[in-house]
Amino acid sequence: MTDPEESHGPGRPDRAAFVLHDHRTPRPHFDLRLEEGGVLRSWAVPRGLPGPDESRLAVAVDDHDLDHLRYTDADKSIADTGWWEEHDRNDRRMVFTLHGREFDVRYVLVHTGGTQWLLRRTRAQPEDGPPD
């Protein structure tokens, strides 16, 4: 479990933050945002994060400013936040773990072309991972 205040900001520059927004407009979806290079790289995930043995479409959207780490409004709330770590990356995929408020979950993002990616939970999960 991760305390979001400990995961990023003063005293923790070594950990890149993430935020998962529950975004209700224009249609309900989640926004996955990973801190990298001074911005939040962002993907819209229309059907929510995948469970075991599921893949979800993730559409790359414009990068967001770091102030979105704590941003909420009438149509957007924070579903989870914490820090993330990268395990492997090449031009087509990125394997990473989200260390959230309740669980640590490992995912892979696979680039399928243009702005489209597939987000999948890996079979091997951290010890503090979610129940299946």
Disulfide bonds with the S-S distance in Angstrom:
none
